[in-house]
Amino acid sequence: MKIIILGAGQVGSSLAASLASEANDITVVDTDAVRLRALGDRLDIRTVQGRGSLPTVLRQAGADDADMLIAVTSSDETNMIACQVAYSLFRTPTKIARIRESAYLTRSGLFGNEGMPVDVLISPEQAVTTYIKRLIQHPGALQVLDFAGGKVQLVAVRAYYGGPLVGQELRYLRQHMPGVDTRVAAIFRRDRPITPQGDTVIEADDEVFFIAASQDIRAVMGELRRVEKRNKTIMIAGGGNIGERLAEAIETRYRVKIIENNRARADYLSQNLDQAIVLYGSASDRELLVDENIEEVDIFIAVTNDDEANIMSSMLAKRLGARRVMALINNPAYVDLVQGGQIDIAISPSQATIGTLLTHVRRGDIVNVYSLRRGAAEAIEVIAHGDARSSKVVGKAISEIKLPPGTTIGAVVRDEQVLIAHDTTVIESEDHVILFVIDKKHIRDVERLFQVGLTFL
């Protein structure tokens, strides 16, 4: 595909790196020459310096025959105008815009055929809020991903010493839980992927990705690690867009405290949040945390717009007794440095957002794409179409499907029925198939596998 990306920030750069590795024709537009030069040196892409909303700049970037425009600059207005120009002057087929301001997102009729010609809206704040909310709902999880409208979930956990399955072969999973059907989709051991087999032995500290029906997730987690008590008290550091949205989303289910160091913003939050307690002060203030009983907090979540402040306040909260801490970190170089030490989970906004974008870039009838392991792996939900004559998967048992290396089918959702994948499971037309791909260079092979042809016989 020929794709123009407007904005060379964290999301734009991550997306360019992801798509360029898959033989797409990528052009990145930004006003910052230094940033573009660094990106051009690192990736096999074209770069154009200029304002992405200008017709001349878009034409220079190749908008005349582009398949897709992805506008992810830091300005909502620039993103929207760029989509309008791409539609009016170049008839670009697919236009995606990142919109941060909720005042735009909550107005019906503003976007679409009758309004601003944006085909797909991306809200990083909403993506991050949903991501954190799922983690809160599943104590002990490193990542929680929804498929098939929430019927199935893929969960990553770190296996602990003493877990019932640690030191056991995977084939014994069913014996341990005869009433629960689950499948381990992938294992990462010391950052190296392992394709699970029946005789694979789970070791302590393995990062295990397993898939199960949503109601069975907690039972499976209990086999891999100590079952943690349900979260009750949440403390949020930072009352910006993400902090406010998160507090609104969880304040009716948990005891929520939110710390904001801007007086006017703290006043605004206290007037607009119904049940959350708003504290004016710094999340790095030791006395404030102690006074607010940080040792009783189940999860401390730092979501300010300052990476260093998030890291330091999370480390302080952990040292003072918070059971679990999460930090929002924009700089990808920091993520691997801090996660798994004193900070339990490092949340990357660009990785939380990029899956939504990839869903619309992938070929075939793809419903969901999630970027995993900082972009190294992907989880994909694709709908199978055709019949035994026109499809390489429909009518075949999973053991008969020639999957690309490092690819596993985790589950199949058929109407309301969740089928955890086994060798004898047969794929039918219109099934939602959930795959785990540990090596992204095989993504194109997966897409071709599910494409419908005239005949394969």
C-alpha positions in Angstrom: 0.0 0.0 0.0 1.0 3.6 -0.6 0.6 5.3 2.8 1.2 9.0 3.8 1.8 9.5 7.6 1.5 13.1 8.8 3.5 13.6 12.0 6.8 12.1 13.0 6.2 11.9 16.8 6.1 8.7 18.8 2.9 7.3 17.1 3.9 8.4 13.6 7.5 7.0 14.0 6.3 3.7 15.5 3.7 3.3 12.8 6.2 4.1 10.0 8.7 1.5 11.5 6.0 -1.1 11.7 4.6 -0.6 8.2 8.0 0.0 6.4 9.1 -3.5 7.6 6.2 -5.0 5.6 7.2 -3.6 2.2 4.7 -0.7 2.1 5.5 2.5 0.3 5.7 5.0 3.2 6.0 8.8 3.2 6.3 10.7 6.5 5.5 14.4 6.6 6.6 16.7 9.4 7.7 20.3 10.0 10.8 19.1 12.0 13.7 18.5 9.6 15.9 17.0 12.4 13.3 14.5 13.3 12.7 13.5 9.7 16.4 13.1 9.0 16.7 10.7 12.0 13.7 8.7 10.8 14.9 8.6 7.2 18.4 7.3 8.3 16.8 4.5 10.3 14.0 3.4 7.9 13.6 2.8 4.2 10.9 5.5 3.7 10.5 8.9 2.0 10.2 12.1 4.1 8.8 15.4 3.2 9.2 18.6 5.3 6.2 20.9 5.6 2.8 21.4 7.0 0.7 18.3 6.3 -2.5 20.2 5.8 -1.2 22.2 2.8 -2.2 20.8 -0.7 1.2 21.5 -2.1 2.9 19.4 0.7 0.4 16.6 0.3 0.9 16.5 -3.5 4.7 16.4 -2.9 4.2 13.5 -0.5 2.3 11.6 -3.3 -1.3 12.2 -2.4 -2.4 11.9 -6.1 -2.2 8.1 -5.9 -2.0 7.3 -2.2 -4.1 4.5 -0.8 -4.3 5.9 2.8 -3.6 9.1 4.7 -2.9 8.7 8.5 -2.8 12.1 10.2 -1.2 11.8 13.7 0.3 15.3 14.2 0.0 16.9 17.6 -2.7 19.3 16.3 -6.3 18.0 16.0 -7.1 20.9 13.6 -4.2 20.0 11.3 -5.3 16.4 11.2 -8.8 17.3 10.3 -8.0 19.8 7.6 -5.5 17.4 6.1 -8.2 14.8 5.8 -10.5 17.4 4.2 -7.9 18.4 1.6 -7.0 14.7 0.9 -10.7 14.0 0.2 -11.6 17.2 -1.7 -8.5 17.4 -3.9 -7.0 13.9 -4.1 -10.0 11.6 -3.4 -7.8 9.6 -1.0 -9.7 6.3 -0.3 -9.0 6.0 3.4 -8.4 8.9 5.8 -7.5 8.3 9.5 -7.1 11.1 12.0 -5.9 11.3 15.6 -8.3 13.5 17.5 -7.4 14.3 21.2 -10.0 16.9 22.1 -13.1 15.3 23.5 -15.2 18.3 22.5 -14.8 17.2 18.8 -15.3 13.5 19.6 -18.6 13.9 21.4 -20.4 15.9 18.7 -22.5 13.6 16.5 -22.5 14.4 12.8 -19.2 16.3 12.9 -17.4 13.4 11.1 -18.5 11.2 8.3 -20.0 11.6 4.8 -22.1 14.6 5.8 -19.3 16.3 7.9 -15.6 16.2 8.1 -14.4 13.4 5.7 -12.5 11.3 8.3 -13.1 7.5 7.9 -11.4 6.4 11.2 -11.0 8.4 14.4 -8.1 7.6 16.7 -8.2 8.8 20.3 -4.9 8.0 22.1 -6.4 9.0 25.5 -9.3 6.7 25.0 -7.1 3.8 23.9 -4.8 4.3 27.0 -7.8 4.6 29.3 -9.3 1.4 28.0 -6.0 -0.4 28.3 -5.4 0.6 31.9 -9.1 -0.1 32.9 -8.6 -3.8 31.7 -5.4 -4.1 33.8 -7.2 -2.8 36.9 -10.0 -5.4 36.3 -7.4 -8.3 36.2 -5.0 -8.0 39.1 -1.6 -9.5 38.2 -2.0 -9.2 34.4 0.7 -7.5 32.3 -1.6 -7.0 29.3 -5.3 -7.8 28.7 -6.7 -7.8 25.1 -10.3 -8.1 24.0 -11.5 -10.1 21.0 -14.9 -10.8 19.5 -16.6 -8.1 21.4 -15.2 -9.1 24.7 -16.1 -12.8 24.5 -12.5 -13.9 24.4 -9.4 -12.3 26.0 -5.7 -12.7 25.5 -3.8 -12.2 28.8 -0.1 -11.9 29.5 1.1 -12.8 33.0 4.5 -13.4 34.5 4.8 -17.0 35.9 5.7 -17.0 39.6 7.7 -19.4 41.7 5.1 -21.7 43.4 2.5 -21.4 40.7 0.7 -24.8 40.2 1.9 -25.0 36.5 5.4 -23.7 36.9 7.8 -26.6 36.2 5.1 -28.5 34.5 4.6 -29.4 30.8 1.8 -27.5 29.0 0.0 -30.8 28.2 -0.9 -31.0 31.9 -2.9 -27.7 31.8 -6.1 -29.6 31.0 -5.6 -32.0 33.9 -5.2 -29.1 36.3 -8.3 -27.4 35.1 -10.7 -30.0 33.6 -13.6 -27.5 33.6 -11.7 -24.7 31.8 -10.6 -24.7 28.2 -7.5 -22.5 27.5 -4.5 -22.4 25.2 -1.1 -20.8 25.7 -0.5 -18.7 22.6 3.1 -17.8 23.2 5.9 -17.7 25.9 8.6 -15.1 26.2 11.6 -16.3 28.2 14.3 -13.7 28.8 12.8 -11.7 26.0 13.1 -14.6 23.5 9.9 -16.1 22.0 9.1 -19.7 22.5 6.4 -21.4 20.3 4.4 -23.5 22.8 4.3 -27.3 22.4 2.7 -30.0 24.5 6.1 -30.8 26.1 7.1 -27.1 26.7 7.8 -26.5 30.4 6.8 -23.2 32.0 9.6 -21.7 34.0 9.4 -19.0 36.7 9.6 -15.5 35.3 8.3 -16.6 31.9 5.9 -14.1 30.3 3.0 -16.3 29.3 0.3 -15.2 26.8 -2.8 -17.4 27.1 -6.2 -17.1 25.6 -9.6 -18.1 27.1 -13.2 -17.2 27.3 -13.5 -14.0 29.4 -15.2 -15.7 32.3 -12.3 -18.2 32.6 -9.4 -15.7 32.7 -9.1 -15.5 36.5 -9.1 -19.3 36.9 -6.2 -19.7 34.4 -4.2 -16.8 36.0 -4.4 -18.7 39.3 -2.5 -21.6 37.7 0.4 -19.5 36.6 0.8 -17.1 39.6 -0.5 -16.3 43.0 -4.1 -15.2 42.8 -4.1 -11.5 43.8 -6.9 -10.0 45.8 -9.3 -7.8 43.8 -8.3 -4.1 43.5 -10.3 -1.7 45.7 -8.2 1.5 46.1 -6.7 3.3 43.1 -4.5 6.4 43.2 -4.0 8.3 40.0 -1.1 10.8 39.6 -2.0 13.4 37.0 -5.3 15.0 36.3 -4.9 15.6 32.6 -7.0 14.1 29.8 -6.0 10.5 30.6 -6.2 10.9 34.4 -9.7 12.5 34.1 -11.0 9.9 31.7 -9.7 7.1 33.8 -11.1 8.5 37.1 -14.5 8.9 35.4 -14.4 5.4 34.1 -13.6 3.6 37.4 -14.8 5.9 40.2 -18.1 4.1 40.6 -16.4 0.7 41.1 -13.3 1.6 43.1 -12.1 4.1 45.7 -10.3 6.6 43.6 -7.9 9.4 44.6 -6.4 11.7 41.9 -3.4 14.0 42.5 -3.1 17.1 40.4 -0.4 19.8 40.9 -2.2 22.6 39.0 -4.6 24.4 41.2 -7.1 25.5 38.5 -7.1 22.0 37.1 -7.6 20.4 40.5 -10.6 22.7 41.1 -12.0 21.7 37.7 -11.6 18.0 38.5 -13.3 18.4 41.9 -16.3 20.0 40.3 -16.6 17.4 37.4 -15.8 14.1 39.1 -18.6 12.6 41.1 -17.0 10.3 43.6 -13.2 10.5 43.2 -11.3 12.4 45.8 -9.1 15.2 44.2 -5.8 16.1 46.0 -3.9 19.3 45.1 -0.2 18.6 45.3 2.8 16.7 43.8 2.7 12.9 43.3 6.4 13.0 44.3 5.6 14.6 47.6 6.5 11.8 50.1 4.5 13.4 53.0 1.4 13.7 50.8 1.6 10.0 49.8 2.1 8.9 53.4 -0.7 11.1 54.7 -3.0 9.6 52.0 -2.1 6.0 53.2 -0.2 5.0 50.2 0.6 1.6 51.8 -3.2 0.8 51.5 -3.3 1.6 47.8 -3.8 -1.4 45.5 -2.7 0.3 42.3 -0.8 3.6 41.8 -1.0 4.9 38.2 1.2 7.8 37.1 -0.3 9.4 33.9 1.2 12.9 33.8 2.7 14.1 30.5 6.3 13.9 32.0 8.0 10.5 31.7 10.5 11.2 34.4 7.9 12.4 36.8 5.8 9.3 36.2 8.8 7.0 36.7 10.0 8.8 39.9 6.6 9.1 41.5 5.8 5.4 40.7 9.1 4.2 42.3 8.4 6.3 45.3 4.9 4.9 45.7 6.2 1.4 45.4 8.9 2.0 48.0 6.2 3.5 50.4 4.1 0.4 50.1 1.7 0.6 47.1 1.0 -3.0 46.1 1.3 -2.4 42.3 2.5 0.6 40.3 2.0 1.6 36.6 3.7 4.4 34.7 2.7 6.0 31.4 6.0 6.3 29.4 6.2 8.0 26.0 9.9 7.4 25.4 10.2 3.8 24.1 13.8 3.6 25.3 12.6 3.9 28.9 9.9 1.2 28.6 12.3 -1.8 28.6 14.5 -0.2 31.2 11.9 0.2 33.9 9.2 -2.5 33.4 9.5 -5.5 35.7 11.7 -3.8 38.3 10.2 -1.4 40.8 7.6 -0.4 38.2 5.3 -3.3 37.5 3.8 -2.1 34.2 5.1 0.6 31.8 2.4 1.8 29.5 3.3 3.0 26.0 0.7 5.3 24.5 2.0 4.8 21.0 1.8 1.0 21.3 -1.8 1.2 22.8 -2.8 3.4 19.8 -0.9 1.7 17.0 -3.0 -1.5 17.0 -6.1 0.5 16.1 -4.3 2.0 13.1 -2.9 -1.4 12.0 -6.4 -2.8 12.0 -7.2 -0.6 9.0 -3.9 -1.1 7.2 -4.0 -4.9 7.2 -5.4 -6.7 4.1 -8.4 -9.0 4.5 -11.4 -8.9 6.8 -9.5 -8.0 10.0 -11.4 -6.9 13.0 -8.7 -6.3 15.6 -4.9 -5.9 15.7 -2.9 -5.6 18.8 0.8 -4.7 18.8 2.7 -6.7 21.5 6.1 -6.8 23.0 6.9 -3.2 21.8 5.9 -4.1 18.2 7.8 -7.4 17.9 4.7 -9.5 17.9 1.0 -9.1 17.0 -2.3 -10.6 18.0 -4.9 -10.5 15.1 -8.6 -11.3 14.9 -9.6 -12.1 11.3 -12.9 -13.4 9.8 -12.6 -16.4 7.6 -14.6 -16.3 4.3 -15.2 -18.6 1.4 -15.5 -22.4 1.2 -13.2 -25.4 0.9 -12.6 -24.6 -2.8 -11.8 -20.9 -2.4 -10.1 -20.7 1.0 -6.9 -22.1 2.4 -8.5 -22.4 5.9 -12.2 -22.9 5.6 -13.2 -26.6 6.0 -9.8 -27.5 7.3 -8.8 -28.7 10.8 -6.2 -26.5 12.4 -3.6 -29.3 12.2 -4.1 -29.3 8.4 -3.5 -25.5 8.0 0.0 -24.5 6.9 0.6 -21.7 9.4 3.6 -19.4 8.9 6.5 -20.1 11.4 5.9 -18.8 14.9 2.1 -18.4 14.3 -0.5 -20.0 16.4 -4.3 -20.0 16.3 -5.5 -19.4 19.8 -9.3 -19.5 19.5 -12.2 -19.5 17.1 -15.5 -17.6 17.9 -18.5 -18.9 16.0 -21.6 -16.7 16.6 -21.8 -16.8 20.5 -19.7 -19.9 20.9 -16.1 -19.7 22.0 -13.9 -22.6 20.7 -10.4 -22.7 22.1 -8.2 -24.0 19.3 -7.2 -27.6 19.2 -5.7 -29.6 16.3 -9.1 -31.1 15.5 -11.0 -27.8 15.4 -12.4 -27.1 11.9 -12.6 -23.6 10.6 -16.0 -22.6 9.1 -16.9 -19.6 7.0 -17.6 -16.4 9.0 -15.6 -17.7 12.0 -13.6 -15.1 13.9 -10.1 -16.6 14.1 -7.7 -15.2 16.7 -4.0 -15.7 15.9 -0.7 -14.9 17.6 2.2 -14.0 15.4 5.6 -13.8 17.3 7.6 -12.7 14.2 6.1 -9.7 12.4 7.9 -10.6 9.1 5.2 -13.3 8.6 2.2 -10.9 8.8 1.8 -10.8 5.0 1.8 -14.7 4.9 -1.0 -14.7 7.5 -3.0 -12.2 5.4 -2.5 -14.3 2.3 -3.6 -17.4 4.2 -7.1 -15.8 4.8 -7.5 -14.2 1.4 -10.3 -15.8 -0.7 -9.3 -17.0 -4.2 -11.3 -18.4 -7.2 -10.0 -21.9 -6.4 -7.2 -23.6 -4.7 -7.9 -27.0 -6.1 
